[in-house]
Amino acid sequence: MASHKATASRRAAPAVTPRPRRRFPLVGVAACALAVLCLLSLMLGSRAIPVDQVVRALLDPDHPGLDAQVEAIVRGTRFTRTLVAVLAGAALGLAGAVMQSLTRNPLADPGLLGVSAGAAFGTVVAVGALGVATLRISLWFAFAGAALAGVTVYLLGSRGRAGATPVKLALAGVATTALLDSLTSGFALTDPEALDRYRYWSSGSVTGHETGTLLEILPFLAAGTILALSTAGALNGMALGDDAAIALGHRLAWVRIRVALAVTLLTGAAVAVTGPIVFVGLVVPHLVRMAVGPDHRRLLTGSLLVAPCLLLAADILGRIVARPAEIDVSLVCALLGAPFFIALVRRRRLAEL
């Protein structure tokens, strides 16, 4: 009888469920950090501007107590520069996250599909062969080259019975990048003007742009962002394997087309304006994954916010360490990203996507 009562009491006792693991509030922290970095980007440079004058220049440029030079610096130079860094960083970070998930290669970056090489080739052809002198026009050639390179890589990688597998896409991207880099270098060397323009563009910088140029690439960035974020659920399924993703109802060929198109739009538009900037799309997804886990709904959103923080921080650092001169943001990103990436490789956590 006692044994029966004890058994009944154990059955009646409520089940103790484990407390869910608390996740790091990355989105809120990254959004606050991004706002602070945007303000610092408007304040710091060869000339430091107090925060009250920055706010006045943005909200009340006709104020009688505002220096005309301060208004020109904030509104004419630093505001556009900050906006370029935010948009380019978000595009590269998001493109890197979906690229690593699509190819299942933790060392992948947006350049894997040949998009950066295509943009470079389009820029050199526009300047050298057609004599294009303005960035606003050459931007379209750079974007067309990036899109053409992305489509070419996908067509090459999708040949055969298995279709567009991650390995074939990676191999096609490497081959296309090598070919385009050779053509770009050879073409630039035959035209001094194209060589000068290519050297400036290939240095990777967020300076020297107009707001109108950003408005032209904004639709492409928006379309690429929507496409990338819409694949989060499918990428979660593909992380379990192709068979599991198919069982969950995902059409793998369509998912890969959407991801490839998103990467082409995001990377092509960003690289066409800033030039190639390394390590942003490579390191940021790993940082975000360490904070929020492998769920792509959080991973993609986090990469969209953390990458602009990294690019803005690198740009601000490049302005203040060598005053009154500046260091290109691509070089600062390489100096910041390379040691961290080496540490990731040594800890052997790159394969744990």
C-alpha distance (Angstrom), angle and dihedral (degrees) to the residues before:
residue distance angle dihedral
M1 . . .
A2 3.78 . .
S3 3.77 90.3 .
H4 3.81 90.5 50.6
K5 3.83 91.8 51.0
A6 3.78 92.0 48.2
T7 3.78 90.7 51.2
A8 3.80 91.2 48.7
S9 3.78 91.9 49.7
R10 3.78 91.2 51.0
R11 3.79 90.1 50.8
A12 3.79 92.2 48.6
A13 3.79 93.8 49.8
P14 3.80 111.8 103.3
A15 3.78 116.2 -107.8
V16 3.77 114.5 -105.9
T17 3.79 109.3 -131.7
P18 3.78 119.4 -158.4
R19 3.77 115.1 -107.2
P20 3.80 110.2 -106.7
R21 3.74 114.9 -108.1
R22 3.77 112.6 -100.9
R23 3.76 112.7 -121.1
F24 3.75 125.1 -141.2
P25 3.84 108.8 -102.0
L26 3.78 91.9 -124.7
V27 3.79 98.1 156.8
G28 3.81 94.3 55.9
V29 3.79 94.3 42.9
A30 3.82 93.0 46.1
A31 3.82 92.1 48.1
C32 3.82 91.6 51.9
A33 3.81 91.6 45.6
L34 3.81 90.4 49.4
A35 3.81 91.6 52.8
V36 3.81 91.5 49.6
L37 3.80 92.6 47.7
C38 3.80 91.5 49.2
L39 3.80 89.4 54.6
L40 3.81 91.7 47.3
S41 3.79 89.9 49.2
L42 3.80 89.3 57.0
M43 3.81 92.4 46.6
L44 3.81 105.1 42.2
G45 3.77 131.1 66.2
S46 3.79 139.2 88.6
R47 3.81 84.5 -32.5
A48 3.80 120.4 35.7
I49 3.81 114.2 -138.1
P50 3.82 122.6 -161.9
V51 3.78 117.1 -115.4
D52 3.83 94.0 -116.3
Q53 3.80 91.2 57.2
V54 3.80 90.8 47.0
V55 3.80 91.2 53.7
R56 3.81 91.1 45.1
A57 3.81 91.9 49.9
L58 3.79 91.0 52.4
L59 3.80 99.6 41.3
D60 3.81 104.6 26.2
P61 3.82 110.5 22.1
D62 3.82 91.8 162.1
H63 3.80 93.8 60.4
P64 3.84 109.5 131.0
G65 3.80 92.6 -135.7
L66 3.81 93.9 56.3
D67 3.79 118.1 102.8
A68 3.81 112.1 -125.4
Q69 3.79 90.9 -137.3
V70 3.80 91.1 54.1
E71 3.79 90.5 51.5
A72 3.81 91.0 49.7
I73 3.80 92.1 50.2
V74 3.80 96.3 46.5
R75 3.80 101.3 38.1
G76 3.77 100.3 27.1
T77 3.81 101.5 41.6
R78 3.77 118.6 6.7
F79 3.79 98.7 41.7
T80 3.81 93.0 56.5
R81 3.80 90.9 41.4
T82 3.79 91.1 53.5
L83 3.78 92.1 47.3
V84 3.81 91.3 50.7
A85 3.81 90.9 51.8
V86 3.81 92.5 49.0
L87 3.79 95.4 48.1
A88 3.80 96.0 41.2
G89 3.80 92.9 45.3
A90 3.81 92.9 49.6
A91 3.80 91.3 48.2
L92 3.81 95.0 48.3
G93 3.80 94.2 44.1
L94 3.79 94.2 49.4
A95 3.80 92.3 43.8
G96 3.79 90.9 51.1
A97 3.81 92.5 50.8
V98 3.80 94.8 52.6
M99 3.81 91.9 41.3
Q100 3.79 92.6 56.5
S101 3.78 90.7 47.5
L102 3.79 95.0 46.8
T103 3.80 96.3 48.4
R104 3.82 94.0 33.6
N105 3.76 85.2 -134.6
P106 3.84 114.8 130.6
L107 3.80 90.1 -161.1
A108 3.81 93.8 56.2
D109 3.78 122.5 117.1
P110 3.81 133.7 176.5
G111 3.79 90.8 -87.1
L112 3.79 90.4 66.2
L113 3.81 92.2 85.7
G114 3.81 92.0 51.9
V115 3.80 92.5 -110.0
S116 3.81 95.6 130.0
A117 3.80 91.2 47.2
G118 3.80 90.6 49.3
A119 3.79 91.8 51.6
A120 3.80 91.0 50.5
F121 3.78 92.0 49.9
G122 3.80 92.1 49.2
T123 3.81 91.3 51.1
V124 3.80 93.9 50.7
V125 3.80 93.0 46.8
A126 3.82 91.6 49.0
V127 3.80 93.5 51.2
G128 3.80 100.0 35.8
A129 3.80 104.1 36.0
L130 3.81 102.5 28.3
G131 3.80 100.3 29.5
V132 3.80 94.8 -126.3
A133 3.80 108.0 175.2
T134 3.81 104.2 179.6
L135 3.77 127.6 74.0
R136 3.80 91.4 -138.9
I137 3.80 91.4 64.4
S138 3.81 98.6 36.0
L139 3.79 87.7 52.3
W140 3.78 90.0 71.3
F141 3.79 92.1 52.3
A142 3.78 90.2 49.6
F143 3.77 91.1 50.2
A144 3.81 91.9 46.5
G145 3.80 90.2 51.8
A146 3.78 91.0 49.4
A147 3.80 92.5 49.3
L148 3.80 92.7 46.1
A149 3.80 91.1 50.1
G150 3.82 91.6 49.9
V151 3.81 92.6 49.7
T152 3.81 91.4 46.4
V153 3.80 92.1 51.8
Y154 3.78 91.9 49.7
L155 3.81 93.3 48.2
L156 3.80 91.3 49.7
G157 3.80 92.7 44.8
S158 3.81 94.0 48.4
R159 3.80 96.4 56.8
G160 3.78 116.6 111.7
R161 3.78 135.3 38.8
A162 3.79 98.4 -63.3
G163 3.79 93.3 53.8
A164 3.79 123.3 -148.6
T165 3.79 101.2 -6.0
P166 3.82 119.9 177.3
V167 3.80 93.0 -112.8
K168 3.80 94.2 51.3
L169 3.79 91.7 46.3
A170 3.80 90.5 52.3
L171 3.80 93.0 48.3
A172 3.79 92.1 46.9
G173 3.80 89.8 49.4
V174 3.79 93.3 51.5
A175 3.81 92.1 48.4
T176 3.81 93.5 46.9
T177 3.81 92.2 47.3
A178 3.81 91.9 51.3
L179 3.81 91.5 49.7
L180 3.81 94.8 47.0
D181 3.80 93.2 45.7
S182 3.81 90.0 53.6
L183 3.80 92.6 48.3
T184 3.81 91.6 46.8
S185 3.78 94.0 50.2
G186 3.80 93.1 46.3
F187 3.80 93.2 47.2
A188 3.81 93.7 46.7
L189 3.79 93.0 50.7
T190 3.80 91.3 56.7
D191 3.82 93.8 54.5
P192 3.83 120.3 49.5
E193 3.80 93.3 -160.3
A194 3.78 92.3 50.0
L195 3.79 89.6 47.2
D196 3.82 92.8 52.6
R197 3.81 92.5 47.6
Y198 3.78 91.8 45.6
R199 3.80 92.4 49.8
Y200 3.81 91.4 52.5
W201 3.80 93.7 44.8
S202 3.81 95.1 44.3
S203 3.83 92.0 54.9
G204 3.81 89.7 76.2
S205 3.81 114.0 -126.6
V206 3.80 140.3 162.0
T207 3.81 94.9 -150.6
G208 3.79 133.0 94.7
H209 3.80 99.2 41.0
E210 3.78 134.4 127.0
T211 3.78 128.8 -133.8
G212 3.81 89.6 -120.2
T213 3.79 90.5 62.1
L214 3.80 90.7 54.3
L215 3.79 91.1 50.4
E216 3.80 88.9 55.2
I217 3.81 94.6 54.5
L218 3.81 95.1 38.3
P219 3.85 95.1 87.4
F220 3.80 90.4 53.1
L221 3.79 92.2 48.3
A222 3.81 91.0 48.2
A223 3.80 92.7 49.5
G224 3.81 92.1 47.6
T225 3.81 91.7 48.4
I226 3.80 92.8 51.2
L227 3.80 91.7 47.8
A228 3.80 93.0 48.4
L229 3.80 95.6 47.1
S230 3.80 91.4 47.1
T231 3.81 90.8 61.2
A232 3.82 95.3 59.2
G233 3.80 94.9 101.3
A234 3.80 92.9 45.4
L235 3.81 91.9 48.9
N236 3.81 89.2 52.9
G237 3.79 88.3 55.6
M238 3.80 93.7 45.6
A239 3.80 89.9 52.7
L240 3.83 86.6 67.2
G241 3.80 91.2 54.4
D242 3.79 136.0 -84.0
D243 3.80 93.9 -84.2
A244 3.80 92.2 52.2
A245 3.81 91.3 47.0
I246 3.81 91.1 51.9
A247 3.81 90.3 47.7
L248 3.81 88.6 53.7
G249 3.79 89.8 56.1
H250 3.81 101.1 -102.6
R251 3.79 119.5 143.6
L252 3.79 101.4 -138.6
A253 3.79 97.2 -162.5
W254 3.80 91.6 52.6
V255 3.81 91.9 45.7
R256 3.80 91.4 52.1
I257 3.80 91.6 48.6
R258 3.81 90.7 52.1
V259 3.79 92.8 47.6
A260 3.82 93.0 46.9
L261 3.80 90.5 48.9
A262 3.80 91.6 48.0
V263 3.81 91.8 50.6
T264 3.80 90.9 48.0
L265 3.80 93.1 50.7
L266 3.80 95.7 43.8
T267 3.78 99.2 42.1
G268 3.78 95.7 36.8
A269 3.79 94.0 53.0
A270 3.81 94.1 43.6
V271 3.81 96.9 44.6
A272 3.80 92.0 44.9
V273 3.81 89.0 62.5
T274 3.81 104.9 32.5
G275 3.79 103.1 24.7
P276 3.80 121.6 -129.3
I277 3.81 113.4 -27.3
V278 3.79 114.0 -175.4
F279 3.81 133.4 -145.7
V280 3.82 97.2 16.2
G281 3.79 94.8 97.5
L282 3.78 91.3 34.9
V283 3.80 104.3 50.2
V284 3.81 103.6 29.0
P285 3.84 96.7 67.2
H286 3.81 89.8 54.0
L287 3.80 91.6 49.8
V288 3.79 91.4 50.2
R289 3.80 92.8 45.0
M290 3.80 90.4 54.6
A291 3.82 89.4 55.2
V292 3.82 103.9 40.4
G293 3.80 105.9 19.1
P294 3.82 131.0 -122.8
D295 3.83 98.7 -50.4
H296 3.79 104.1 122.0
R297 3.79 93.0 -151.2
R298 3.80 88.3 67.0
L299 3.79 95.4 30.3
L300 3.80 95.6 57.4
T301 3.80 94.2 43.6
G302 3.79 91.5 47.3
S303 3.82 92.7 48.7
L304 3.80 89.1 50.4
L305 3.83 89.8 59.3
V306 3.81 104.0 31.7
A307 3.82 96.6 50.7
P308 3.85 94.2 61.3
C309 3.81 88.2 49.8
L310 3.80 90.4 55.6
L311 3.80 93.9 46.5
L312 3.80 93.4 46.3
A313 3.81 92.0 47.6
A314 3.79 90.3 50.4
D315 3.81 91.7 48.6
I316 3.82 92.6 49.1
L317 3.79 91.1 47.8
G318 3.80 90.6 50.2
R319 3.80 90.3 55.2
I320 3.80 98.9 50.4
V321 3.81 105.0 37.7
A322 3.81 94.9 64.7
R323 3.81 104.9 28.9
P324 2.97 128.2 -153.1
A325 3.82 87.6 17.4
E326 3.80 122.7 58.1
I327 3.81 136.6 -137.0
D328 3.81 117.9 -136.0
V329 3.78 113.7 -105.2
S330 3.81 92.5 -125.9
L331 3.81 91.0 61.4
V332 3.81 92.5 48.3
C333 3.82 90.9 48.5
A334 3.78 89.5 52.2
L335 3.81 91.9 49.6
L336 3.81 91.4 48.7
G337 3.77 98.4 39.3
A338 3.79 102.9 42.3
P339 3.85 98.0 65.8
F340 3.78 92.2 45.1
F341 3.77 92.0 48.3
I342 3.80 91.4 49.5
A343 3.81 88.6 51.8
L344 3.79 90.1 52.0
V345 3.78 91.5 51.7
R346 3.80 92.8 48.8
R347 3.79 92.3 51.3
R348 3.84 89.0 52.9
R349 3.72 95.7 -136.5
L350 3.77 96.4 124.1
A351 3.77 92.9 91.9
E352 3.80 93.1 56.8
L353 3.79 99.3 86.4
